[in-house]
Amino acid sequence: HKLNVVESPVLIINGIHDPIGKKYVRDLAGSLKRADLHFLDNSGHYVWIETPEETQRLILDFLKKN
């Protein structure tokens, strides 16, 4: 992947019921040097709609850290 040149921290939030599948998301995160990957239990593809509070918390925590 050409993503391994990305030096910035990257937040990846994915629902466990997303039809894309965990393997693809894990591969994506693995190709980034500073990926912060989170799977949300009660969500599919639209995490910001399906689990807005948890998504917001993860984003705010990520921004505070980085």
mmCIF file as Biopython writes it, N, C-alpha, C and O atoms, coordinates in Angstrom:
data_model
#
loop_
_atom_site.group_PDB
_atom_site.id
_atom_site.type_symbol
_atom_site.label_atom_id
_atom_site.label_alt_id
_atom_site.label_comp_id
_atom_site.label_asym_id
_atom_site.label_entity_id
_atom_site.label_seq_id
_atom_site.pdbx_PDB_ins_code
_atom_site.Cartn_x
_atom_site.Cartn_y
_atom_site.Cartn_z
_atom_site.occupancy
_atom_site.B_iso_or_equiv
_atom_site.auth_seq_id
_atom_site.auth_asym_id
_atom_site.pdbx_PDB_model_num
ATOM 1   N N  . HIS A ? 1  ? 0.829   -1.201 0.000  1.0 0.0 1  A 1 
ATOM 2   C CA . HIS A ? 1  ? 0.000   0.000  0.000  1.0 0.0 1  A 1 
ATOM 3   C C  . HIS A ? 1  ? 0.856   1.241  0.000  1.0 0.0 1  A 1 
ATOM 4   O O  . HIS A ? 1  ? 1.941   1.258  0.582  1.0 0.0 1  A 1 
ATOM 5   N N  . LYS A ? 2  ? 0.384   2.256  -0.636 1.0 0.0 2  A 1 
ATOM 6   C CA . LYS A ? 2  ? 1.068   3.546  -0.609 1.0 0.0 2  A 1 
ATOM 7   C C  . LYS A ? 2  ? 0.708   4.332  0.643  1.0 0.0 2  A 1 
ATOM 8   O O  . LYS A ? 2  ? 1.255   5.410  0.877  1.0 0.0 2  A 1 
ATOM 9   N N  . LEU A ? 3  ? -0.206  3.804  1.448  1.0 0.0 3  A 1 
ATOM 10  C CA . LEU A ? 3  ? -0.620  4.501  2.664  1.0 0.0 3  A 1 
ATOM 11  C C  . LEU A ? 3  ? 0.468   4.518  3.726  1.0 0.0 3  A 1 
ATOM 12  O O  . LEU A ? 3  ? 0.396   5.313  4.663  1.0 0.0 3  A 1 
ATOM 13  N N  . ASN A ? 4  ? 1.458   3.673  3.603  1.0 0.0 4  A 1 
ATOM 14  C CA . ASN A ? 4  ? 2.499   3.624  4.627  1.0 0.0 4  A 1 
ATOM 15  C C  . ASN A ? 4  ? 3.367   4.875  4.646  1.0 0.0 4  A 1 
ATOM 16  O O  . ASN A ? 4  ? 4.227   5.005  5.517  1.0 0.0 4  A 1 
ATOM 17  N N  . VAL A ? 5  ? 3.171   5.788  3.721  1.0 0.0 5  A 1 
ATOM 18  C CA . VAL A ? 5  ? 3.909   7.055  3.728  1.0 0.0 5  A 1 
ATOM 19  C C  . VAL A ? 5  ? 3.193   8.114  4.574  1.0 0.0 5  A 1 
ATOM 20  O O  . VAL A ? 5  ? 3.762   9.172  4.844  1.0 0.0 5  A 1 
ATOM 21  N N  . VAL A ? 6  ? 1.964   7.843  4.989  1.0 0.0 6  A 1 
ATOM 22  C CA . VAL A ? 6  ? 1.206   8.788  5.807  1.0 0.0 6  A 1 
ATOM 23  C C  . VAL A ? 6  ? 1.807   8.806  7.204  1.0 0.0 6  A 1 
ATOM 24  O O  . VAL A ? 6  ? 1.847   7.778  7.881  1.0 0.0 6  A 1 
ATOM 25  N N  . GLU A ? 7  ? 2.270   9.964  7.632  1.0 0.0 7  A 1 
ATOM 26  C CA . GLU A ? 7  ? 2.915   10.109 8.935  1.0 0.0 7  A 1 
ATOM 27  C C  . GLU A ? 7  ? 1.944   10.578 10.019 1.0 0.0 7  A 1 
ATOM 28  O O  . GLU A ? 7  ? 2.225   10.415 11.207 1.0 0.0 7  A 1 
ATOM 29  N N  . SER A ? 8  ? 0.837   11.140 9.638  1.0 0.0 8  A 1 
ATOM 30  C CA . SER A ? 8  ? -0.124  11.698 10.583 1.0 0.0 8  A 1 
ATOM 31  C C  . SER A ? 8  ? -0.908  10.592 11.283 1.0 0.0 8  A 1 
ATOM 32  O O  . SER A ? 8  ? -1.097  9.510  10.728 1.0 0.0 8  A 1 
ATOM 33  N N  . PRO A ? 9  ? -1.367  10.872 12.508 1.0 0.0 9  A 1 
ATOM 34  C CA . PRO A ? 9  ? -2.247  9.912  13.163 1.0 0.0 9  A 1 
ATOM 35  C C  . PRO A ? 9  ? -3.588  9.866  12.431 1.0 0.0 9  A 1 
ATOM 36  O O  . PRO A ? 9  ? -4.087  10.884 11.950 1.0 0.0 9  A 1 
ATOM 37  N N  . VAL A ? 10 ? -4.154  8.674  12.357 1.0 0.0 10 A 1 
ATOM 38  C CA . VAL A ? 10 ? -5.412  8.469  11.641 1.0 0.0 10 A 1 
ATOM 39  C C  . VAL A ? 10 ? -6.362  7.703  12.554 1.0 0.0 10 A 1 
ATOM 40  O O  . VAL A ? 10 ? -6.005  6.668  13.116 1.0 0.0 10 A 1 
ATOM 41  N N  . LEU A ? 11 ? -7.574  8.227  12.692 1.0 0.0 11 A 1 
ATOM 42  C CA . LEU A ? 11 ? -8.606  7.568  13.477 1.0 0.0 11 A 1 
ATOM 43  C C  . LEU A ? 11 ? -9.517  6.794  12.531 1.0 0.0 11 A 1 
ATOM 44  O O  . LEU A ? 11 ? -10.045 7.349  11.568 1.0 0.0 11 A 1 
ATOM 45  N N  . ILE A ? 12 ? -9.696  5.509  12.816 1.0 0.0 12 A 1 
ATOM 46  C CA . ILE A ? 12 ? -10.602 4.675  12.027 1.0 0.0 12 A 1 
ATOM 47  C C  . ILE A ? 12 ? -11.646 4.120  12.991 1.0 0.0 12 A 1 
ATOM 48  O O  . ILE A ? 12 ? -11.316 3.418  13.947 1.0 0.0 12 A 1 
ATOM 49  N N  . ILE A ? 13 ? -12.904 4.444  12.724 1.0 0.0 13 A 1 
ATOM 50  C CA . ILE A ? 13 ? -14.007 3.943  13.528 1.0 0.0 13 A 1 
ATOM 51  C C  . ILE A ? 13 ? -14.898 3.143  12.599 1.0 0.0 13 A 1 
ATOM 52  O O  . ILE A ? 13 ? -15.323 3.632  11.552 1.0 0.0 13 A 1 
ATOM 53  N N  . ASN A ? 14 ? -15.179 1.908  12.992 1.0 0.0 14 A 1 
ATOM 54  C CA . ASN A ? 14 ? -15.968 1.035  12.137 1.0 0.0 14 A 1 
ATOM 55  C C  . ASN A ? 14 ? -16.950 0.244  12.982 1.0 0.0 14 A 1 
ATOM 56  O O  . ASN A ? 14 ? -16.620 -0.194 14.084 1.0 0.0 14 A 1 
ATOM 57  N N  . GLY A ? 15 ? -18.147 0.062  12.467 1.0 0.0 15 A 1 
ATOM 58  C CA . GLY A ? 15 ? -19.127 -0.763 13.151 1.0 0.0 15 A 1 
ATOM 59  C C  . GLY A ? 15 ? -18.884 -2.236 12.861 1.0 0.0 15 A 1 
ATOM 60  O O  . GLY A ? 15 ? -18.497 -2.597 11.750 1.0 0.0 15 A 1 
ATOM 61  N N  . ILE A ? 16 ? -19.111 -3.090 13.860 1.0 0.0 16 A 1 
ATOM 62  C CA . ILE A ? 16 ? -18.857 -4.512 13.643 1.0 0.0 16 A 1 
ATOM 63  C C  . ILE A ? 16 ? -19.851 -5.137 12.671 1.0 0.0 16 A 1 
ATOM 64  O O  . ILE A ? 16 ? -19.606 -6.221 12.140 1.0 0.0 16 A 1 
ATOM 65  N N  . HIS A ? 17 ? -20.968 -4.459 12.438 1.0 0.0 17 A 1 
ATOM 66  C CA . HIS A ? 17 ? -21.973 -4.977 11.507 1.0 0.0 17 A 1 
ATOM 67  C C  . HIS A ? 17 ? -21.849 -4.345 10.117 1.0 0.0 17 A 1 
ATOM 68  O O  . HIS A ? 17 ? -22.744 -4.495 9.286  1.0 0.0 17 A 1 
ATOM 69  N N  . ASP A ? 18 ? -20.762 -3.652 9.867  1.0 0.0 18 A 1 
ATOM 70  C CA . ASP A ? 18 ? -20.524 -3.034 8.560  1.0 0.0 18 A 1 
ATOM 71  C C  . ASP A ? 18 ? -20.296 -4.129 7.525  1.0 0.0 18 A 1 
ATOM 72  O O  . ASP A ? 18 ? -19.488 -5.030 7.752  1.0 0.0 18 A 1 
ATOM 73  N N  . PRO A ? 19 ? -20.997 -4.068 6.388  1.0 0.0 19 A 1 
ATOM 74  C CA . PRO A ? 19 ? -20.814 -5.099 5.370  1.0 0.0 19 A 1 
ATOM 75  C C  . PRO A ? 19 ? -19.416 -5.108 4.738  1.0 0.0 19 A 1 
ATOM 76  O O  . PRO A ? 19 ? -19.044 -6.080 4.080  1.0 0.0 19 A 1 
ATOM 77  N N  . ILE A ? 20 ? -18.658 -4.055 4.929  1.0 0.0 20 A 1 
ATOM 78  C CA . ILE A ? 20 ? -17.284 -4.023 4.397  1.0 0.0 20 A 1 
ATOM 79  C C  . ILE A ? 20 ? -16.451 -5.140 5.009  1.0 0.0 20 A 1 
ATOM 80  O O  . ILE A ? 20 ? -15.621 -5.745 4.329  1.0 0.0 20 A 1 
ATOM 81  N N  . GLY A ? 21 ? -16.670 -5.414 6.283  1.0 0.0 21 A 1 
ATOM 82  C CA . GLY A ? 21 ? -15.973 -6.507 6.940  1.0 0.0 21 A 1 
ATOM 83  C C  . GLY A ? 21 ? -14.760 -6.055 7.725  1.0 0.0 21 A 1 
ATOM 84  O O  . GLY A ? 21 ? -14.082 -5.096 7.356  1.0 0.0 21 A 1 
ATOM 85  N N  . LYS A ? 22 ? -14.499 -6.757 8.809  1.0 0.0 22 A 1 
ATOM 86  C CA . LYS A ? 22 ? -13.390 -6.411 9.703  1.0 0.0 22 A 1 
ATOM 87  C C  . LYS A ? 22 ? -12.024 -6.596 9.059  1.0 0.0 22 A 1 
ATOM 88  O O  . LYS A ? 22 ? -11.107 -5.819 9.324  1.0 0.0 22 A 1 
ATOM 89  N N  . LYS A ? 23 ? -11.876 -7.608 8.221  1.0 0.0 23 A 1 
ATOM 90  C CA . LYS A ? 23 ? -10.568 -7.880 7.622  1.0 0.0 23 A 1 
ATOM 91  C C  . LYS A ? 23 ? -10.071 -6.695 6.815  1.0 0.0 23 A 1 
ATOM 92  O O  . LYS A ? 23 ? -8.911  -6.303 6.936  1.0 0.0 23 A 1 
ATOM 93  N N  . TYR A ? 24 ? -10.949 -6.115 5.983  1.0 0.0 24 A 1 
ATOM 94  C CA . TYR A ? 24 ? -10.547 -4.972 5.162  1.0 0.0 24 A 1 
ATOM 95  C C  . TYR A ? 24 ? -10.132 -3.800 6.051  1.0 0.0 24 A 1 
ATOM 96  O O  . TYR A ? 24 ? -9.128  -3.139 5.787  1.0 0.0 24 A 1 
ATOM 97  N N  . VAL A ? 25 ? -10.899 -3.552 7.093  1.0 0.0 25 A 1 
ATOM 98  C CA . VAL A ? 25 ? -10.613 -2.422 7.973  1.0 0.0 25 A 1 
ATOM 99  C C  . VAL A ? 25 ? -9.309  -2.665 8.736  1.0 0.0 25 A 1 
ATOM 100 O O  . VAL A ? 25 ? -8.506  -1.746 8.899  1.0 0.0 25 A 1 
ATOM 101 N N  . ARG A ? 26 ? -9.101  -3.876 9.195  1.0 0.0 26 A 1 
ATOM 102 C CA . ARG A ? 26 ? -7.839  -4.201 9.883  1.0 0.0 26 A 1 
ATOM 103 C C  . ARG A ? 26 ? -6.649  -4.074 8.934  1.0 0.0 26 A 1 
ATOM 104 O O  . ARG A ? 26 ? -5.588  -3.589 9.327  1.0 0.0 26 A 1 
ATOM 105 N N  . ASP A ? 27 ? -6.823  -4.507 7.694  1.0 0.0 27 A 1 
ATOM 106 C CA . ASP A ? 27 ? -5.750  -4.357 6.699  1.0 0.0 27 A 1 
ATOM 107 C C  . ASP A ? 27 ? -5.448  -2.885 6.452  1.0 0.0 27 A 1 
ATOM 108 O O  . ASP A ? 27 ? -4.286  -2.492 6.346  1.0 0.0 27 A 1 
ATOM 109 N N  . LEU A ? 28 ? -6.497  -2.074 6.361  1.0 0.0 28 A 1 
ATOM 110 C CA . LEU A ? 28 ? -6.319  -0.632 6.171  1.0 0.0 28 A 1 
ATOM 111 C C  . LEU A ? 28 ? -5.529  -0.051 7.339  1.0 0.0 28 A 1 
ATOM 112 O O  . LEU A ? 28 ? -4.546  0.662  7.137  1.0 0.0 28 A 1 
ATOM 113 N N  . ALA A ? 29 ? -5.957  -0.354 8.546  1.0 0.0 29 A 1 
ATOM 114 C CA . ALA A ? 29 ? -5.269  0.163  9.732  1.0 0.0 29 A 1 
ATOM 115 C C  . ALA A ? 29 ? -3.823  -0.331 9.781  1.0 0.0 29 A 1 
ATOM 116 O O  . ALA A ? 29 ? -2.924  0.410  10.179 1.0 0.0 29 A 1 
ATOM 117 N N  . GLY A ? 30 ? -3.605  -1.563 9.382  1.0 0.0 30 A 1 
ATOM 118 C CA . GLY A ? 30 ? -2.254  -2.125 9.390  1.0 0.0 30 A 1 
ATOM 119 C C  . GLY A ? 30 ? -1.329  -1.487 8.372  1.0 0.0 30 A 1 
ATOM 120 O O  . GLY A ? 30 ? -0.108  -1.561 8.511  1.0 0.0 30 A 1 
ATOM 121 N N  . SER A ? 31 ? -1.893  -0.864 7.355  1.0 0.0 31 A 1 
ATOM 122 C CA . SER A ? 31 ? -1.069  -0.224 6.332  1.0 0.0 31 A 1 
ATOM 123 C C  . SER A ? 31 ? -0.711  1.216  6.697  1.0 0.0 31 A 1 
ATOM 124 O O  . SER A ? 31 ? 0.057   1.867  5.989  1.0 0.0 31 A 1 
ATOM 125 N N  . LEU A ? 32 ? -1.265  1.704  7.793  1.0 0.0 32 A 1 
ATOM 126 C CA . LEU A ? 32 ? -0.972  3.061  8.258  1.0 0.0 32 A 1 
ATOM 127 C C  . LEU A ? 32 ? -0.063  2.990  9.484  1.0 0.0 32 A 1 
ATOM 128 O O  . LEU A ? 32 ? -0.256  2.149  10.362 1.0 0.0 32 A 1 
ATOM 129 N N  . LYS A ? 33 ? 0.918   3.872  9.534  1.0 0.0 33 A 1 
ATOM 130 C CA . LYS A ? 33 ? 1.890   3.846  10.620 1.0 0.0 33 A 1 
ATOM 131 C C  . LYS A ? 33 ? 1.279   4.198  11.969 1.0 0.0 33 A 1 
ATOM 132 O O  . LYS A ? 33 ? 1.674   3.650  12.998 1.0 0.0 33 A 1 
ATOM 133 N N  . ARG A ? 34 ? 0.318   5.112  11.963 1.0 0.0 34 A 1 
ATOM 134 C CA . ARG A ? 34 ? -0.214  5.621  13.232 1.0 0.0 34 A 1 
ATOM 135 C C  . ARG A ? 34 ? -1.739  5.531  13.274 1.0 0.0 34 A 1 
ATOM 136 O O  . ARG A ? 34 ? -2.418  6.498  13.619 1.0 0.0 34 A 1 
ATOM 137 N N  . ALA A ? 35 ? -2.259  4.377  12.927 1.0 0.0 35 A 1 
ATOM 138 C CA . ALA A ? 35 ? -3.709  4.188  12.925 1.0 0.0 35 A 1 
ATOM 139 C C  . ALA A ? 35 ? -4.215  3.873  14.334 1.0 0.0 35 A 1 
ATOM 140 O O  . ALA A ? 35 ? -3.596  3.119  15.084 1.0 0.0 35 A 1 
ATOM 141 N N  . ASP A ? 36 ? -5.340  4.463  14.662 1.0 0.0 36 A 1 
ATOM 142 C CA . ASP A ? 36 ? -6.034  4.207  15.919 1.0 0.0 36 A 1 
ATOM 143 C C  . ASP A ? 36 ? -7.386  3.609  15.533 1.0 0.0 36 A 1 
ATOM 144 O O  . ASP A ? 36 ? -8.298  4.342  15.151 1.0 0.0 36 A 1 
ATOM 145 N N  . LEU A ? 37 ? -7.523  2.294  15.627 1.0 0.0 37 A 1 
ATOM 146 C CA . LEU A ? 37 ? -8.689  1.572  15.125 1.0 0.0 37 A 1 
ATOM 147 C C  . LEU A ? 37 ? -9.644  1.204  16.253 1.0 0.0 37 A 1 
ATOM 148 O O  . LEU A ? 37 ? -9.234  0.695  17.297 1.0 0.0 37 A 1 
ATOM 149 N N  . HIS A ? 38 ? -10.921 1.472  16.020 1.0 0.0 38 A 1 
ATOM 150 C CA . HIS A ? 38 ? -11.967 1.127  16.985 1.0 0.0 38 A 1 
ATOM 151 C C  . HIS A ? 38 ? -13.142 0.499  16.239 1.0 0.0 38 A 1 
ATOM 152 O O  . HIS A ? 38 ? -13.595 1.011  15.215 1.0 0.0 38 A 1 
ATOM 153 N N  . PHE A ? 39 ? -13.624 -0.621 16.778 1.0 0.0 39 A 1 
ATOM 154 C CA . PHE A ? 39 ? -14.847 -1.248 16.276 1.0 0.0 39 A 1 
ATOM 155 C C  . PHE A ? 39 ? -15.956 -0.985 17.288 1.0 0.0 39 A 1 
ATOM 156 O O  . PHE A ? 39 ? -15.773 -1.185 18.489 1.0 0.0 39 A 1 
ATOM 157 N N  . LEU A ? 40 ? -17.103 -0.538 16.798 1.0 0.0 40 A 1 
ATOM 158 C CA . LEU A ? 40 ? -18.244 -0.273 17.669 1.0 0.0 40 A 1 
ATOM 159 C C  . LEU A ? 40 ? -19.247 -1.414 17.565 1.0 0.0 40 A 1 
ATOM 160 O O  . LEU A ? 40 ? -19.660 -1.802 16.472 1.0 0.0 40 A 1 
ATOM 161 N N  . ASP A ? 41 ? -19.628 -1.943 18.720 1.0 0.0 41 A 1 
ATOM 162 C CA . ASP A ? 41 ? -20.486 -3.123 18.783 1.0 0.0 41 A 1 
ATOM 163 C C  . ASP A ? 41 ? -21.875 -2.929 18.182 1.0 0.0 41 A 1 
ATOM 164 O O  . ASP A ? 41 ? -22.353 -3.807 17.464 1.0 0.0 41 A 1 
ATOM 165 N N  . ASN A ? 42 ? -22.515 -1.839 18.446 1.0 0.0 42 A 1 
ATOM 166 C CA . ASN A ? 42 ? -23.914 -1.645 18.059 1.0 0.0 42 A 1 
ATOM 167 C C  . ASN A ? 42 ? -24.062 -0.777 16.820 1.0 0.0 42 A 1 
ATOM 168 O O  . ASN A ? 42 ? -24.947 0.074  16.747 1.0 0.0 42 A 1 
ATOM 169 N N  . SER A ? 43 ? -23.189 -1.000 15.849 1.0 0.0 43 A 1 
ATOM 170 C CA . SER A ? 43 ? -23.193 -0.133 14.682 1.0 0.0 43 A 1 
ATOM 171 C C  . SER A ? 43 ? -22.829 -0.907 13.421 1.0 0.0 43 A 1 
ATOM 172 O O  . SER A ? 43 ? -22.207 -1.968 13.458 1.0 0.0 43 A 1 
ATOM 173 N N  . GLY A ? 44 ? -23.249 -0.319 12.300 1.0 0.0 44 A 1 
ATOM 174 C CA . GLY A ? 44 ? -22.906 -0.848 10.992 1.0 0.0 44 A 1 
ATOM 175 C C  . GLY A ? 44 ? -21.979 0.133  10.294 1.0 0.0 44 A 1 
ATOM 176 O O  . GLY A ? 44 ? -20.946 0.518  10.842 1.0 0.0 44 A 1 
ATOM 177 N N  . HIS A ? 45 ? -22.348 0.535  9.086  1.0 0.0 45 A 1 
ATOM 178 C CA . HIS A ? 45 ? -21.501 1.408  8.284  1.0 0.0 45 A 1 
ATOM 179 C C  . HIS A ? 45 ? -21.576 2.877  8.714  1.0 0.0 45 A 1 
ATOM 180 O O  . HIS A ? 45 ? -20.607 3.620  8.553  1.0 0.0 45 A 1 
ATOM 181 N N  . TYR A ? 46 ? -22.708 3.292  9.255  1.0 0.0 46 A 1 
ATOM 182 C CA . TYR A ? 46 ? -22.919 4.703  9.585  1.0 0.0 46 A 1 
ATOM 183 C C  . TYR A ? 46 ? -22.772 4.947  11.079 1.0 0.0 46 A 1 
ATOM 184 O O  . TYR A ? 46 ? -23.753 5.226  11.769 1.0 0.0 46 A 1 
ATOM 185 N N  . VAL A ? 47 ? -21.557 4.841  11.571 1.0 0.0 47 A 1 
ATOM 186 C CA . VAL A ? 47 ? -21.316 4.922  13.009 1.0 0.0 47 A 1 
ATOM 187 C C  . VAL A ? 47 ? -21.756 6.261  13.594 1.0 0.0 47 A 1 
ATOM 188 O O  . VAL A ? 47 ? -22.230 6.302  14.729 1.0 0.0 47 A 1 
ATOM 189 N N  . TRP A ? 48 ? -21.612 7.338  12.860 1.0 0.0 48 A 1 
ATOM 190 C CA . TRP A ? 48 ? -21.965 8.666  13.360 1.0 0.0 48 A 1 
ATOM 191 C C  . TRP A ? 48 ? -23.477 8.819  13.523 1.0 0.0 48 A 1 
ATOM 192 O O  . TRP A ? 48 ? -23.930 9.677  14.282 1.0 0.0 48 A 1 
ATOM 193 N N  . ILE A ? 49 ? -24.258 8.004  12.826 1.0 0.0 49 A 1 
ATOM 194 C CA . ILE A ? 49 ? -25.713 8.026  12.947 1.0 0.0 49 A 1 
ATOM 195 C C  . ILE A ? 49 ? -26.179 6.974  13.959 1.0 0.0 49 A 1 
ATOM 196 O O  . ILE A ? 49 ? -27.050 7.245  14.786 1.0 0.0 49 A 1 
ATOM 197 N N  . GLU A ? 50 ? -25.602 5.788  13.888 1.0 0.0 50 A 1 
ATOM 198 C CA . GLU A ? 50 ? -26.048 4.655  14.700 1.0 0.0 50 A 1 
ATOM 199 C C  . GLU A ? 50 ? -25.552 4.707  16.144 1.0 0.0 50 A 1 
ATOM 200 O O  . GLU A ? 50 ? -26.259 4.278  17.055 1.0 0.0 50 A 1 
ATOM 201 N N  . THR A ? 51 ? -24.360 5.223  16.356 1.0 0.0 51 A 1 
ATOM 202 C CA . THR A ? 51 ? -23.784 5.335  17.707 1.0 0.0 51 A 1 
ATOM 203 C C  . THR A ? 51 ? -23.116 6.702  17.857 1.0 0.0 51 A 1 
ATOM 204 O O  . THR A ? 51 ? -21.898 6.782  18.017 1.0 0.0 51 A 1 
ATOM 205 N N  . PRO A ? 52 ? -23.902 7.769  17.808 1.0 0.0 52 A 1 
ATOM 206 C CA . PRO A ? 52 ? -23.307 9.115  17.781 1.0 0.0 52 A 1 
ATOM 207 C C  . PRO A ? 52 ? -22.521 9.487  19.041 1.0 0.0 52 A 1 
ATOM 208 O O  . PRO A ? 52 ? -21.480 10.137 18.944 1.0 0.0 52 A 1 
ATOM 209 N N  . GLU A ? 53 ? -22.998 9.088  20.209 1.0 0.0 53 A 1 
ATOM 210 C CA . GLU A ? 53 ? -22.285 9.473  21.433 1.0 0.0 53 A 1 
ATOM 211 C C  . GLU A ? 53 ? -20.918 8.798  21.517 1.0 0.0 53 A 1 
ATOM 212 O O  . GLU A ? 53 ? -19.918 9.437  21.844 1.0 0.0 53 A 1 
ATOM 213 N N  . GLU A ? 54 ? -20.890 7.517  21.223 1.0 0.0 54 A 1 
ATOM 214 C CA . GLU A ? 54 ? -19.619 6.785  21.280 1.0 0.0 54 A 1 
ATOM 215 C C  . GLU A ? 54 ? -18.653 7.289  20.201 1.0 0.0 54 A 1 
ATOM 216 O O  . GLU A ? 54 ? -17.455 7.428  20.446 1.0 0.0 54 A 1 
ATOM 217 N N  . THR A ? 55 ? -19.183 7.559  19.016 1.0 0.0 55 A 1 
ATOM 218 C CA . THR A ? 55 ? -18.361 8.087  17.931 1.0 0.0 55 A 1 
ATOM 219 C C  . THR A ? 55 ? -17.771 9.441  18.312 1.0 0.0 55 A 1 
ATOM 220 O O  . THR A ? 55 ? -16.585 9.695  18.100 1.0 0.0 55 A 1 
ATOM 221 N N  . GLN A ? 56 ? -18.601 10.296 18.871 1.0 0.0 56 A 1 
ATOM 222 C CA . GLN A ? 56 ? -18.131 11.623 19.289 1.0 0.0 56 A 1 
ATOM 223 C C  . GLN A ? 56 ? -17.056 11.503 20.371 1.0 0.0 56 A 1 
ATOM 224 O O  . GLN A ? 56 ? -16.052 12.214 20.328 1.0 0.0 56 A 1 
ATOM 225 N N  . ARG A ? 57 ? -17.261 10.614 21.332 1.0 0.0 57 A 1 
ATOM 226 C CA . ARG A ? 57 ? -16.275 10.425 22.393 1.0 0.0 57 A 1 
ATOM 227 C C  . ARG A ? 57 ? -14.929 9.976  21.821 1.0 0.0 57 A 1 
ATOM 228 O O  . ARG A ? 57 ? -13.881 10.480 22.224 1.0 0.0 57 A 1 
ATOM 229 N N  . LEU A ? 58 ? -14.960 9.025  20.879 1.0 0.0 58 A 1 
ATOM 230 C CA . LEU A ? 58 ? -13.726 8.551  20.265 1.0 0.0 58 A 1 
ATOM 231 C C  . LEU A ? 58 ? -13.013 9.664  19.500 1.0 0.0 58 A 1 
ATOM 232 O O  . LEU A ? 58 ? -11.789 9.783  19.558 1.0 0.0 58 A 1 
ATOM 233 N N  . ILE A ? 59 ? -13.781 10.469 18.791 1.0 0.0 59 A 1 
ATOM 234 C CA . ILE A ? 59 ? -13.183 11.583 18.034 1.0 0.0 59 A 1 
ATOM 235 C C  . ILE A ? 59 ? -12.556 12.597 18.978 1.0 0.0 59 A 1 
ATOM 236 O O  . ILE A ? 59 ? -11.424 13.029 18.759 1.0 0.0 59 A 1 
ATOM 237 N N  . LEU A ? 60 ? -13.279 12.981 20.026 1.0 0.0 60 A 1 
ATOM 238 C CA . LEU A ? 60 ? -12.737 13.960 20.966 1.0 0.0 60 A 1 
ATOM 239 C C  . LEU A ? 60 ? -11.498 13.427 21.680 1.0 0.0 60 A 1 
ATOM 240 O O  . LEU A ? 60 ? -10.530 14.165 21.863 1.0 0.0 60 A 1 
ATOM 241 N N  . ASP A ? 61 ? -11.515 12.163 22.083 1.0 0.0 61 A 1 
ATOM 242 C CA . ASP A ? 61 ? -10.340 11.551 22.724 1.0 0.0 61 A 1 
ATOM 243 C C  . ASP A ? 61 ? -9.144  11.538 21.774 1.0 0.0 61 A 1 
ATOM 244 O O  . ASP A ? 61 ? -8.017  11.822 22.179 1.0 0.0 61 A 1 
ATOM 245 N N  . PHE A ? 62 ? -9.398  11.207 20.507 1.0 0.0 62 A 1 
ATOM 246 C CA . PHE A ? 62 ? -8.338  11.176 19.495 1.0 0.0 62 A 1 
ATOM 247 C C  . PHE A ? 62 ? -7.746  12.574 19.301 1.0 0.0 62 A 1 
ATOM 248 O O  . PHE A ? 62 ? -6.528  12.729 19.216 1.0 0.0 62 A 1 
ATOM 249 N N  . LEU A ? 63 ? -8.600  13.578 19.232 1.0 0.0 63 A 1 
ATOM 250 C CA . LEU A ? 63 ? -8.118  14.944 19.041 1.0 0.0 63 A 1 
ATOM 251 C C  . LEU A ? 63 ? -7.316  15.431 20.245 1.0 0.0 63 A 1 
ATOM 252 O O  . LEU A ? 63 ? -6.326  16.145 20.086 1.0 0.0 63 A 1 
ATOM 253 N N  . LYS A ? 64 ? -7.736  15.051 21.433 1.0 0.0 64 A 1 
ATOM 254 C CA . LYS A ? 64 ? -6.981  15.446 22.636 1.0 0.0 64 A 1 
ATOM 255 C C  . LYS A ? 64 ? -5.593  14.819 22.651 1.0 0.0 64 A 1 
ATOM 256 O O  . LYS A ? 64 ? -4.617  15.456 23.046 1.0 0.0 64 A 1 
ATOM 257 N N  . LYS A ? 65 ? -5.515  13.550 22.212 1.0 0.0 65 A 1 
ATOM 258 C CA . LYS A ? 65 ? -4.228  12.844 22.198 1.0 0.0 65 A 1 
ATOM 259 C C  . LYS A ? 65 ? -3.285  13.370 21.119 1.0 0.0 65 A 1 
ATOM 260 O O  . LYS A ? 65 ? -2.064  13.332 21.267 1.0 0.0 65 A 1 
ATOM 261 N N  . ASN A ? 66 ? -3.880  13.861 20.030 1.0 0.0 66 A 1 
ATOM 262 C CA . ASN A ? 66 ? -3.058  14.215 18.881 1.0 0.0 66 A 1 
ATOM 263 C C  . ASN A ? 66 ? -3.118  15.694 18.582 1.0 0.0 66 A 1 
ATOM 264 O O  . ASN A ? 66 ? -2.478  16.160 17.639 1.0 0.0 66 A 1 
#
